[in-house]
Amino acid sequence: PLRSGQQVYARGRDLVVMAMVNPGAEVIADGHIHVYAPLRGRAIAGARGWSDARIFAREMKPELVSISGVY
């Protein structure tokens, strides 16, 4: 699980997370983000401007969602 204060960045690719993203944690990807657990932290997809990026989560309760810089 990603804990508060932790950050994971997938440069130039999609990001797949198999555990919970807790509040205060951040997942960032230049492509899509897949979270196969509850997403409670921040999710930033399409970090380098790819507007077709998507965020998928088993349970969607994020603090913040951003796709291609749009929050």
N, C-alpha and C positions, 0 to 999 in steps of 0.2 A: 504493500500500500504506500501511496505517496502521502507524506505527512505535511503539516503546515510548514511553509518556508521552503519546501523542495520544489525544484523546477526540472522538467524534462523537455528537451527540444530535439525534434527530428528534422534536421536540416536536409532539404531537398527531397523529402519522402513523406509517406504517411506514418502515423504513430498509432500503435496498438498497445493498449494498457489492459492487463488482465486482472488488476486489483483496484480497490477503491481509491479515488482521488479525494482526499479530505479537504475541508475548508482551509483556505490559506495556501494550498498547493496549486501548482500551475503546470498545465500541459500545453505545449506549443508545437505546431507542425507546419511545414510549408505546404503539405497536402491535407488529406483527411485525418480526422481523429476518431478512433474507435475505442470506447471504454466499455469493457464487458463486466462492469460492476457499477456501483453508484458513482456519479460524477457530482461532487459537491464543491469543488474548487473552481479554478478559472480554466477556461478552454479557449485557445486562440488557434484557429485553423486558417490556412492560406496566409501565413505570416509574411510571405514575400509578394503578396498581391494577387494570388490566384483566387478569383471570385467564385469559382465553381466548387471550392472546398466545402466539405460538410462535416458535421459533428454527429456521431452516433454514440448513444449511451444506453445501458440497460435501465438505469434510473436517472432521469435528468433533473437535478436540483442544483444547478451551478450558481456560483456567486457572480460570474461574468462569462459572457459568450461573445466571441468576436470572430467574424469571418472576413478576411481580406481588409482588416482595419475598421470594419463597421461593427460597433458595439451594440 
